[in-house]
Amino acid sequence: MEKKLPIMCPGCGGSLMVKSLYCESCETTISGSFSLPLFLKLGQKEQDFIMEFVQSSGSLKQMAKSLKLSYPTVRNMLDDLIEKITQLKTEDL
Amino acid sequence: MKPSKLFNPFEEIAGAKALFFGFVVMLITGLTGYFSFTHFPDMISIKYIPEYLPLSYYFVQQVVIWLIPSLIFYVFALIGSSSSVRVVDIFGTMALARFPYIIAAVLGFSGSMKRFGDYLMALFMEHDTTATISTFDIVTAIVVMFLMLLLTVWLVALMYNAFRISSNLKGGKAVGLFIAGLFISIIATMLVNIWLYGLWA
């Protein structure tokens, strides 16, 4: 089973930071305080949407066809995603 | 088919495809209405008028009750939405949203509505106390009226979803603009239809 990367604190709902990174081959552990990349702060569905968007060469029409959704539905999903990214960027500042 | 698709098929169908099916819906509704004497005097009303009018009148009426609301909702979408709104989405989904009224046109074939109307006219307008009607006609007319009410609710829900999806509006803004658009559309289509009826009748 693929583990989901938690991005929100289950206790208080706040944003999580990366405290340590581990190398499996040499077993080195790096400790510190790193913020998550913006892409990882998005939900799984939103990440999948971006991947699909890139794979469709940014064509919403092609995406709508492959997802079996109407063009305005896909465009609305993109607009909502743009809004969320803008919001996350503002929060990071 | 999922029940949600009956009220919101626009997540999957919009644009030119919806416009094509919408035109088919309007053709069927107009043709059925011609034979069943079912009129649509404004965007949401259904009326039974047993009077001969040419087929072209029924088709033009269908175009009027689709074109005017589509135009009004398109302007409202441009005003309220920050997304890019495509004309074909608004006009297409608004056309397809009219599919419940095919059933309304079919319900017009029920003679009970006419007999119930004639009975009420005789009783209350002409004070004819000898007027009679069968229990079957009363029950059928009430059932048909109730079904027509449900069809109107269905149509309005479809139109709201058509507007919401095509314009990417949400919450109070979507509801507010839709209610305003609906109100203006009803008045505008009613006035144009009165004028049209005068031309043909």
Chai-1 contact restraints between the chains, C-beta under 6 A:
chainA,res_idxA,chainB,res_idxB,connection_type,confidence,min_distance_angstrom,max_distance_angstrom,comment,restraint_id
A,L69,B,E12,contact,1.0,0.0,6.0,A-B,restraint_1
A,S70,B,E12,contact,1.0,0.0,6.0,A-B,restraint_2
A,S70,B,I13,contact,1.0,0.0,6.0,A-B,restraint_3
A,S70,B,A14,contact,1.0,0.0,6.0,A-B,restraint_4
A,Y71,B,A14,contact,1.0,0.0,6.0,A-B,restraint_5
A,Y71,B,G15,contact,1.0,0.0,6.0,A-B,restraint_6
A,P72,B,A14,contact,1.0,0.0,6.0,A-B,restraint_7
A,P72,B,D89,contact,1.0,0.0,6.0,A-B,restraint_8
A,P72,B,I165,contact,1.0,0.0,6.0,A-B,restraint_9
A,P72,B,S166,contact,1.0,0.0,6.0,A-B,restraint_10
A,T73,B,E11,contact,1.0,0.0,6.0,A-B,restraint_11
A,N76,B,N168,contact,1.0,0.0,6.0,A-B,restraint_12
A,D79,B,S83,contact,1.0,0.0,6.0,A-B,restraint_13
A,D79,B,N168,contact,1.0,0.0,6.0,A-B,restraint_14
